[in-house]
Amino acid sequence: MRADGAADRQSLPFRLDHPFQLWSYSRSHSTLVLRGRPGAGYDHFVDVVFSGVLGMKVASGYNGLTVAVSANRAEIDEFLHIPDRHQGHLLQLELSDEVHRGFVVCGRVVIRRGAGWPSPSH
C-alpha cells in the first residue's frame, strides 16, 4: 500500500475486517465506494474507493472485505468486454468475504480512513 492509500498489484491481496456496505456509485465519475462503518470495536470508518470503474458486480454488503487480483477471469469476461487498449492498465479485482463474491474492473483502488462521516464525494 502506498503512502496515499492507493493499492497496486504488489499490495494485493488485502483484507479489512470492518463490515462493509455499498456506499455510493457515480457513473459520471466512474467511482464506487464501499464503506466500513465505525462500531463493533472500530472507532473510525474505512472507505475502499474504486475509480475509473469499467464494470462491477458487487454485493450490497460484506462482513469483512478481501480485495485480490482476480484469478478466475471467466466471470468477468462473460459479464464485461474489456477493450484491448485497456487490458494492461486496468485492475481486475475480486471482492469477497466468507459468503459473498463480486468483482470490480477499475483503474485504481484507494483506502481512506478517518473519523466522522464525510460525504462520499470527499
CORVENZI-V879395 format. One record per residue. RES is the residue in three letters. PSI is psi in whole degrees, -180 to 180 (999 if undefined). NEAR is the number of other C-alpha atoms within 8 Angstrom. Layout:
# CORVENZI-V879395
res,psi,near
RES,PSI,NEAR
RES,PSI,NEAR
This chain:
# CORVENZI-V879395
res,psi,near
MET,132,7
ARG,167,7
ALA,-31,5
ASP,4,5
GLY,-4,9
ALA,138,11
ALA,138,13
ASP,178,10
ARG,-31,7
GLN,-25,5
SER,4,8
LEU,145,10
PRO,162,8
PHE,155,8
ARG,136,8
LEU,134,7
ASP,-11,7
HIS,153,12
PRO,130,11
PHE,150,13
GLN,155,10
LEU,118,10
TRP,-47,9
SER,155,9
TYR,130,8
SER,110,8
ARG,-40,6
SER,-30,4
HIS,-1,7
SER,47,11
THR,131,13
LEU,134,12
VAL,124,13
LEU,130,12
ARG,130,12
GLY,115,11
ARG,153,11
PRO,162,10
GLY,171,7
ALA,47,4
GLY,-1,5
TYR,129,9
ASP,13,7
HIS,161,11
PHE,159,14
VAL,124,12
ASP,133,11
VAL,113,11
VAL,118,12
PHE,124,14
SER,159,12
GLY,39,10
VAL,123,13
LEU,-32,9
GLY,161,8
MET,157,9
LYS,103,7
VAL,153,9
ALA,161,9
SER,-18,6
GLY,156,8
TYR,137,12
ASN,85,10
GLY,159,11
LEU,126,14
THR,131,12
VAL,123,12
ALA,158,10
VAL,132,11
SER,126,9
ALA,-28,4
ASN,100,5
ARG,4,8
ALA,-44,6
GLU,-42,7
ILE,-47,8
ASP,-35,9
GLU,-35,7
PHE,-31,6
LEU,133,7
HIS,118,6
ILE,116,8
PRO,145,6
ASP,-37,5
ARG,-18,5
HIS,-9,8
GLN,-45,8
GLY,-9,5
HIS,-17,6
LEU,147,10
LEU,128,11
GLN,102,11
LEU,141,12
GLU,135,13
LEU,137,13
SER,159,12
ASP,-158,11
GLU,-18,5
VAL,-45,5
HIS,148,8
ARG,152,10
GLY,-175,11
PHE,158,13
VAL,133,16
VAL,118,12
CYS,171,15
GLY,-27,11
ARG,148,12
VAL,133,12
VAL,141,11
ILE,126,11
ARG,138,9
ARG,149,8
GLY,178,7
ALA,160,7
GLY,-165,6
TRP,78,5
PRO,156,5
SER,157,5
PRO,-20,7
SER,-7,3
HIS,999,4
